[in-house]
Amino acid sequence: MRPKASPPTPLLTAILLMLAPLLVVLAWAVHVGALHGGLALAAAALALTGAVLVLRSHRRDADAVTDYAARLAEADEPLAPAGTPPALKALTATVGRLHRVGLRRAERVRMQLEANEAVIDALPAPLLLMDAERQVVRANQSARELFGDKVVDRDLASSLRTPAVLEAVDSVLRGGASRIIEFTLPVPVERSFEAQVKPFQRLVPEPDPSLLDGEIKEDPAPRPHTVARMAILTLHDVTAARRSEQMRADFIANASHELRTPLSSLLGFIETLRGPARDDPEAQDRFLSIMHDQASRMTRLVNDLLSLSRIELDEHMPPSGRVDVVEELENVIAALELKAAQRRIRLRLEAPEALPYVVGDEDQLTQVFQNLVSNAIKYTREATDVIVTVALADGAAVGFAGLPTPAGATAKDKRAVRGGTSMVSVSVRDHGDGIARTHLPRLTERFYRVDAARSRAMGGTGLGLAIVKHILNRHRGRLTIESEVGVGSAFTVYLPAAGEAASSSLQTPLSPQGERGFGVV
């Protein structure tokens, strides 16, 4: 309800000063008989009526200005005064100008706030602002992508369950100094972060007790400001730096261990060639052949180590391309055809029609398929088949819940990116000696070999499955290994299907499209 304007005291005083002498004169004239009583009463009534009209006119004008000001306060755009008396047009025009100035200032403040919000959201590092109760009151775009859109208005512990970081935030909120904590998030891919917690203070008005009681005052008194203690948490991704340090140490340790034997052999053969075998052409040919094999082994080892280092650097950055798995497998099998033919091994590819693409990096997935098929060729028996089977599978069976959805994506975009939990499986089955169950958990470790001597004799470096594991980690894929001693092994790779093609393929029965044979029996 809008307040009504009351007549000001000076106006009431002026009217009383004008009416009082008139009434005294009329009373005196009636007393001395100079004026009839009826005429005196009529004159007094006319004077009072005039005073009332003056007061009503003032109140009407004041109400018009008050109503105009109230409508300005409720409107977002300038309003023209309606029904304003001519005497007050200058006043309403001034009020309108003040309102327009206020709107322009409010618009500038709003634009500045939006610019500040945009700058904070554009920061590449996740940033969270917590109040004194450790509730997240602000999160930029990077933080929402990392922890989800529901991180705001919730306790930090519901999104970040790292005791060291929570303890640092509590310490800063209690008045402690800034803290720097390093921690690791294990899922979906292990990432290392450096968390900086800094104190932050801002002035906020004290709550109005009348508002707490449900009463709203027309003209509330200004409330004093208090200092609100808050904390700012910023996260810096140091995964690449930590992995570089670890890879440097691993490279030195692994390279020195694996290169020691061939280097020792090369040095021994060189001394022999310079000494006892100096004049023995037959021994020289034999030793040079062995030296060539050892040098080739070192070259393969260094190449695999460098490849593994490059893969680990990008492991936390998921790929965004789309790959036709069947086409890549056809290329890999065609490239290994001659190698298989040397041992009379037949490579068979079994794949259905209308298979969806997968989300991945074409070169890295080619490397995965090449490593698995090459291993199968090495360890299967001669004159047997290596069967590569491609199918559509439900990723929930291997613990896949779908790809992460970018923040702010529409429902259609989410369906296109996630593709549900459908995955494309690629199984490579051989007919070799098989692997004992005790070895299966360690097969993807670097330089782990079930039979070290046989592996080295076949030119293996012990890094093939480690490379496969890290590539699948980057692709959010899965690897399962099944093996039976004396029967053979099956290595199955699961890759997330891309987009809506996956859902349509799940609804369409897969037709067993025969087999495509490669190689020579």
N, C-alpha and C positions, 0 to 999 in steps of 0.2 A: 504494500500500500504506500503510495507516494505521500509525503508530508505536505500539509497545507500551510501556506504562509500566513503568519499573524501580523496585524498592523504594528508598525514600529512605535515605540514609546514616544518619540518626538512628535509624530503625527497626531497621536491621541492627545498629547499635551497642548499642541497648537489648536486643535478643535475645541478643547475644553476652555482654553483662554479666550477663544472667540465667542463661545456660547455663554460663558459665565456673565460677562458684562451685559449682554443682550437680555438675559433672563432677569438680571437685577434691575435694569432700566424698565422692563415691562412690568415687573412687580411694583416698582415705585410709582409708575404711571397709573396703574390700577388703584394703588393705595390713595393717591391724591385725587382720584376721580378724573384724571385727564384722559383715560383710555378705558373703554368698556372691557369688562372681564372676558367676554367671548372673543373679542378681537385679540386680546392679549394671548389667550390660549391658542388661537389660530396662528398667531405670529410665532409663538414658541414651538408649536407643532411643525410649522414650516422650517424653522431653523434646525430642529432635530432631524427632520427628514433630509435636509441638505447635508447635514453632518454624516448621516447614515449612508447617503448616496456616495459621498466622498470616500468613506471607508470601504464600501462595496466595490467601487471602481478601483481603488488601490489593491484590494485583495484579488480582484479578477485579473488585473495586470500582473500582479506578483505570481498568481497561480499559473498564468500563461507562460511566464518565464521559467517557473519551476518545472512545469510539464515539459517544456522544450529541453531544458537541461537534463531532465530525467530520461527523455527519449534519446538524447545524445549519448548519455552514459550507457544505454542498453544497445545502441546501434554500432555497427562496425564501419559504417560509411557516413559521411556528412549528410545532415538532413536540413531541409529548408524550413524555417519557422512557419507555422500555420495559424492564422487567426491572431497574430500579434498586433496589439494596438500600435498606431503610428508613433506614439511617444516613446515606445520601448524598442523600436526597430534597431536603433543604434546599439542598445544593450544586447539584443539577441544576435546581432551581427558580430559583436565582439566575442560573445560566448561561442558562436559558430567557428570563428577564427581560432580561438583557443582549442576547440575540439579538433579541428583539422591539424593544428600543430601537434597536438597530443597523438593523433593517429599516425602522423608521419614519424614522430619519434618512436612510437611503439612498433611501427613497421621496420624502422632501422634496427631496433633492438632485436626484433624477431629474426631479421635477416642475419644479424651478427650471431645470434644463437644457433641458427641453422648452419652457418658457415663453421662455427666452432664444432658442432656435431659432426659435420662432414669431415673436418680435419681429423677429429678423433677416430672416426670410423675408417679413415684412409690410412691410419698408422698400421704398418705391417706387423707390429708386435701386439699380441693380445694384451688388453688393458682392462682391469676391473677396479671399480670404486666401491669400497665397503663402508657402511656406517658403523656406529659404535657397537652395534649388536652383531657385527660381522655379516650383515645382510648385504648382498650385492645390489647396489642401487643404479649402477651404470656399467655397461659392457660394450666395448666397441665391436665392429664387425668381425675382426679376427678372433676375438674371444668367443663370440657366439658361434663361429664356425668350429672352434676347438671344443667347446663345452656344450653347445646346443643353445637354441633360443630361450629355453626355460631357465637359464642361469640367473636371470634378473629376478629380484624380489625373493630370492631364496638364500639360505645360509650357504656360505662358500663351501662348507664341508659336504654338501649334497652333490657338488660338481667336481671338487678337487679333494680327493681323500689321501692327502699326503701329510702326515703328522708334522713334519718339519716346517712345511709352508704354513700350516694352520697355526702352529705355535708362534712363528714369526709374526703373522698378522695380529694375533692376540697380544703379543708383546708390544707391537707398535701402537695398537689401539689403547693400551694401558699407559701410553706415554713414553715408550721406549724409542731408541734411535732406529734409523733405517737399517734394514737387514738385507743380506744377499744370500739366497739359498739355491743350491743346485739339486735337481731331482729328475726322475725319469718317469715317463708315462709308458707303461708296457703295451698298451693296445691303442689302435689296431696294429700299429707297427711301433716298436720301441723308439721313443724320441727323448732326447735330453734337453732340459730347459734350465735357464738361469733365471730365478725369480728375484725381483727387486721389490721390496716392500718399503714404502715411504709414508711418513705421516702427512696428513692433509687436514687443514682446518678451514671452516667457513662460518660466517655469521648467519644465524637464523633467528627469527623473532620468537619470543616466548609464546606459548599457546595462550589464547584468551580464555579466562575461566568462564566467561559468559557463554562461549561457544560450547564448552564442556557441559554446561547446565541446560543446553538447548535454547538459550535466550540469545537473540540477535539484536544488538544495539544499533540504533540509527546512526549514531556518531561515535564509534568506539575510539577510545583513547589509544594513541600509539603505544605499542608494547616495546619494552627494551629488548635488545638483541643479546643472544648468548653465543658462545663459541662451541660449535659441534665438532667433535673429534672424529676423523675418518682416516682411512688408509687406502693408498693406491698400490695395486699389485700389477706389475708389468712382467711379462714372460718373454724371454729371448731364446729362440731356438738355437741351441749350440750342438745339435746332433752332428752336423757335418764336421765341426771342429773336433769333437770327441772321437768320431769315427776315423777321422784322418789320423789322430794321434794313435788310436788303437791299431789301425791298419799299418801305420809305420812300424809300430813295435812288432805286430804279427808278421809283417813282411820280412823284417830283419831276422826274426827267430825262425820262421818257416823256410825262408830262402837259404839261410846259413845251414839249416839242418838238411834240407833236400839237395843242396848243391855240393855238400861236402863230399859225398861218395863219388859222383861223376868227376868232380875236380881232382880228387885223389887218384882216380883211375887215369885221367888224362896226364897228370904229372908223372905217374908211374910208367905209362907207356912212352911218354916223351923221353924219360931217362933211359928206358930200355932201347929205344930207337937210336939214341945218341951213344949208347954203349954197346952192349952185347949184340944187338940186332943191327948194328950199323951196316954190316955187309951181308945181311940175310934178306933178300927181296921177298921171299915167301912170308917170313915173319913180319916184315914191314907192311905188306898188304893186309895181313890178318889184323895187325894192331891198328892200322889206319881205319879199317872198317869198324872196329870196336870204338875207336875214338870218335868217328863220325856219328855212331849211334848215341854215344854219351853226350856229344855236343847237341845233337838233335833233341835229346831228352831235356837238356837244360833250356833249350830254346822254347820247347813246349811248356815247360814249367814257368818260365818267366812270362810267357804270353798269357797263361792261365791266371797267374797272380795279378798281372796288370788288368785283365778282364774282370776279375773278381773285385779289385779295388774300385774300378769305375762303376760297377753295379752297386756296390755298397754305398757309394757316395750319393746315388740317386734313389736309394731304396725307400726313403720316406716320402718321395714325390710320386704319387700314383700316375700311371700313364692315362692319356685321354684318347688314344687312337682306336680304330676298329680294325680287326684282323680276321681274315678268312682262314680258319684253322685248317680246313681240308686242303686249300690251295698251298699253304705253307708246308704241310706234310708231304704233299706230292713233290714239291721242289726238293725237300730234304731227302726223301726216299730216292729220287732220281739221282741226287748227288752222291749217295752212298751205294748206289747200285753195283758199281764195279768192285768196291771193297767187299760187299756181300758175296759177289760171284766168286771171288777168290777162295772162299770157304764153302762154295755150293749152297749158300743160304738164300732162301726166297723171302723177299719182303712183301707182305700183304697189307693192304690198306682197306679197312671196312668202315664205311661211313654212310649215314642216311642222307636223304635228300632234304632240302629246305632247312639246313642247319643254320642257326643264327651266328652272327659275327660275335667275337669276344672283345672285351675292352683290354687293349694291351699295346705293347711296343713290338712292332713286326720283327725287328732285328733280334731283340732279346728272346722272343718266343721261338724264333727259328733256332737260336742257340740252345734253348731248352730241348726242343724236339731232336736236334742233331746229337746232343749229348746222350739222350736216352736211347735213340736208335743205334748210335755208334756203340754204346755199352752193350746193348743186346747182341749186336753182331760179334763183339769180342768174346762174350761169355756163353753164347749158345753153342750147342753141339753142331758139328759140321753136317751139312745136308739136311737141315731142319728149317722150319719156318719161323720168322719173326713177324708176329701179327700186331698191327697197329689198329686199334678200334676207337672210333670216334662216336660219341653219343651225347644226348641231352640228359642231364641229371639234375636232381633236386639238391641244391647246395646245403639245405638244412641237415642232410644226412652226414655231412662232413664239417658241420659247425659254421657254415657261411650264412650270415643274416642279411646280406645285401650290401651294396656299395654305399659309402657315405654320401649324403645329399647336401649339395651346397646351400648355404644359408640364403634365404630370400627366394628360393626357386619356387615356381608355380607347381600346381599339382601335376600338370602335364609334363613339366620338366623333370619332376621327381620320378615319375613313372619311366621316362625315357632314360634317366641316368641310372636308376637303381636296377631296373629290369627284374625286380623281385629277387628270389633266391635261386633262380635257375642258373645252371652252370653247364659248360661244355666240358665233357671229360675226354681225355686222350690217354688210352691205355696201351703200353708197349709190353708185350708178353714174349718171353723167350723160352727155349727148351734146353736150358743149361743145367749145371749141377745144383742150382739153388743156393740159398743163403740160410744159415742157421738163425733161429729166432733171436738168439742173444745178440747178434750183430745188427739187427734191423734198426734199433733206435739211434745207432751211431753212424749210419751210412752217410749222412749228410754233413758230418764233421770234416773239417779240412784235413787232408792227408791221411784220413782213416781208410785202411784197406783190410778186407777180409783175408786176402792172401797177398801180402806185400810183394813177394818175389814174382808171383804170376802177373800181378798188376804192372810192375815195372817192366817185365819182359814183354808185355803187350803194348808198352808205350804209354801207360796211364800215369797221370800226375797226382791222382788222389784229390783233385779239385772239381771234377765234373759235377758231382751231385751237390757239392757246396754251392757252385754257381747256380744250379737249378733251384736250390732252396731260396737263395737271395733274390733271384728273379721272380719267383712266385710270391715272395713276401711283398715285393713292390707291386705286383699285380693283384694283391689280396686273394691269391689262389691257394690251392691246397695240394699236397703230395701224399699219396698213400702207397705203401709197399707191401706186396704179398709175395711170399716165397715158400716153397716146399723143397726140402733137400732131395735131390735126385729127380725132381720133376721140372723145375724152372721157376722163374720170377716174373712178376707183373708190376710195373711202375705206372701208376695212374696219376695224371695231372688234371686238376679241376680249375677251370678259368671262368670268371664271371661273364655271363652272356650280356651282350650290349642291347639296350633299348627295348622297344616294344616287340621286336621280332622274336624275343625269347618267349613272351607270353603267348603269341600266336602259334609258335612252334609246339608249345606244350599242349595246345588244344588240338593240334593236327597229328593223327597217328603217324609214327615214323615208318616209312617203308624200307625194309632191309634191301638196300640198293646193291645187292651182290658184293663182289669183291673186285678190287683193282690190284692186279698182281704186278710186282716189279722184281727184276732180278732173274737169275738163271738157276734152274735146279740142277 
